[in-house]
């Protein structure tokens, strides 16, 4: 019997959600293990043995432990769902482009803005909103000519960018100026197996 992959995360973490979402979309058997971030469980010895950086998500696949959400997406796709990570050079480069955006502009934009409103993080809201507007503008233009981020079908690029982008309004990121982006969000949410990230009533959602 094959043991299910264990995904250590938290329901309000977009980084953790992208891993859980991909496992669900790809039909990968998995077990969700909630790490109590508010209680500091991620900074305690048992968890630090899995990830010395003290961050979620982490997966355990038998004896293999993988950290970093984008690295986990690559690992899971390579091992269990290769259709989600194309091998052709141009397509693979397109995926990598948006994985980089997810770790950069999306993280410093919508994700940071949401950290401020949901968790009270002492960060620069104006800068986060400016970064979010910049990357959302790029996404809007790109999606005017593409159904998904790396072509005509979904890949791990879409999964990596989705969670924080879709929940941007919780960080006061207004998505109303971006019809192509909103169409893409709806397309991701319509994929078989989609599971939503837990939402909050922060930011524009509260209004």
C-alpha positions in Angstrom: 0.0 0.0 0.0 1.3 3.4 -1.0 1.4 5.9 1.9 -0.2 9.3 1.3 2.0 12.2 1.1 1.9 14.4 4.2 1.5 18.1 3.6 2.4 20.3 6.5 0.7 23.6 6.2 -1.8 26.1 7.5 -5.3 26.9 6.1 -4.5 30.7 5.8 -1.1 30.2 4.1 -1.2 30.8 0.4 2.1 29.0 0.0 0.7 25.9 1.7 -2.5 26.2 -0.3 -0.8 26.0 -3.6 0.7 22.7 -2.6 -2.6 21.3 -1.3 -4.4 22.7 -4.4 -2.0 21.0 -6.8 -2.2 17.7 -5.0 -6.0 17.9 -5.3 -6.0 18.9 -9.0 -3.5 16.2 -9.9 -5.2 13.5 -7.9 -2.2 12.9 -5.6 -3.2 11.1 -2.5 -2.2 13.2 0.5 -2.8 13.9 4.2 -3.1 17.5 5.5 -1.2 18.2 8.7 -2.0 21.6 10.2 0.8 23.5 11.8 -0.4 26.0 14.3 1.5 29.1 13.1 -0.1 31.4 15.7 1.1 29.2 18.5 4.6 29.1 17.0 4.6 25.4 16.2 6.6 26.1 13.1 9.5 27.3 15.3 9.5 24.3 17.6 12.0 21.4 17.5 9.8 18.7 15.9 8.9 20.9 12.9 12.4 22.4 12.6 13.7 18.9 12.1 11.6 18.9 8.9 12.4 22.4 7.9 15.2 24.3 9.7 13.9 27.5 8.1 10.7 27.2 10.2 8.3 27.7 7.3 5.3 26.0 5.8 4.7 24.1 3.6 6.7 21.0 3.9 5.9 17.6 2.4 6.9 14.1 3.5 6.9 11.6 0.7 8.1 8.4 2.4 11.7 9.2 3.4 11.8 12.3 1.2 11.2 15.7 2.7 10.8 18.7 0.4 10.5 22.3 1.5 9.6 25.6 -0.4 6.2 25.6 -2.1 7.5 26.1 -5.7 10.1 23.4 -5.2 7.4 21.1 -3.9 5.2 21.8 -7.0 8.1 20.8 -9.2 8.8 17.7 -7.2 5.2 16.5 -7.2 4.8 17.3 -10.9 8.0 15.5 -11.9 7.1 12.4 -9.9 3.4 12.1 -10.1 1.8 14.5 -12.6 4.2 15.3 -15.5 1.5 16.8 -17.7 1.6 19.8 -15.3 5.2 20.6 -16.0 6.1 20.5 -19.7 9.5 19.3 -20.9 9.7 21.3 -24.2 12.2 24.1 -23.7 9.9 27.0 -24.5 7.0 25.7 -22.4 9.3 24.9 -19.5 10.7 28.4 -19.7 7.2 29.9 -19.6 6.4 27.9 -16.5 9.6 29.0 -14.8 8.9 32.6 -15.7 5.7 32.5 -13.6 7.2 30.5 -10.8 9.7 33.3 -10.5 6.9 35.8 -10.4 5.1 33.8 -7.7 8.3 33.9 -5.5 9.0 37.5 -6.3 6.3 40.0 -7.4 3.3 38.1 -6.1 5.1 37.4 -2.8 6.1 41.0 -2.3 2.8 42.3 -3.7 -0.5 40.6 -2.9 0.9 38.1 -0.4 2.6 40.9 1.6 -0.5 43.1 1.4 -2.5 40.2 2.9 0.1 39.7 5.6 -0.5 43.2 6.7 -4.3 43.1 6.9 -4.8 39.5 8.0 -1.9 39.0 10.4 -1.0 42.6 11.3 2.5 42.3 9.8 4.5 45.6 10.2 5.3 46.0 6.5 4.9 48.7 3.9 1.3 48.5 2.6 1.8 51.2 -0.1 4.8 49.4 -1.6 3.0 46.1 -1.5 0.0 47.5 -3.3 2.2 49.1 -5.9 4.0 45.8 -6.5 0.6 44.0 -6.7 -0.7 46.5 -9.2 2.4 46.1 -11.3 2.3 42.3 -11.5 -1.5 42.2 -12.0 -1.1 44.5 -14.9 1.5 42.1 -16.4 -0.9 39.2 -15.8 -3.8 41.1 -17.3 -1.8 41.8 -20.5 -0.5 38.2 -20.7 -3.9 36.6 -20.2 -5.4 38.7 -22.9 -3.7 36.3 -25.3 -3.4 33.2 -23.3 -6.0 30.9 -21.6 -3.5 30.0 -18.9 -0.1 31.3 -17.8 2.1 28.9 -19.8 -0.2 28.2 -22.7 -3.5 26.7 -23.5 -3.7 24.3 -20.6 -3.0 24.6 -16.8 0.4 24.0 -15.4 2.0 24.4 -12.0 2.6 28.0 -13.0 -1.1 28.7 -12.6 -1.2 26.9 -9.3 1.8 28.9 -8.0 0.3 32.3 -8.9 -3.3 31.6 -8.1 -3.7 31.5 -4.3 -2.4 35.0 -3.3 -3.6 36.6 -6.5 -7.2 35.4 -6.0 -7.1 36.4 -2.4 -5.6 39.8 -3.1 -8.7 41.7 -2.1 -8.1 40.5 1.5 -5.0 42.6 1.3 -6.8 45.6 -0.3 -5.7 44.6 -3.8 -8.5 45.6 -6.1 -9.1 43.1 -8.9 -11.9 44.9 -10.6 -9.7 46.6 -13.2 -8.5 43.3 -14.5 -11.1 41.3 -16.5 -8.7 38.9 -18.0 -7.1 38.1 -14.6 -10.6 37.6 -13.1 -11.5 35.3 -16.0 -8.3 33.3 -15.4 -9.1 33.0 -11.6 -12.6 31.6 -12.5 -11.0 29.2 -14.9 -8.6 27.8 -12.3 -11.5 27.6 -9.8 -13.5 25.6 -12.4 -10.8 22.9 -12.8 -11.8 19.4 -11.6 -10.6 18.8 -8.1 -10.2 22.5 -7.2 -10.1 23.2 -3.4 -10.5 26.7 -2.1 -8.2 28.4 0.3 -9.8 29.5 3.6 -10.8 33.1 3.1 -10.9 36.0 5.7 -13.0 39.1 6.0 -10.0 41.4 5.9 -9.3 44.3 3.5 -11.7 44.9 0.6 -13.6 41.7 1.6 -14.6 43.3 4.8 -15.9 46.4 3.0 
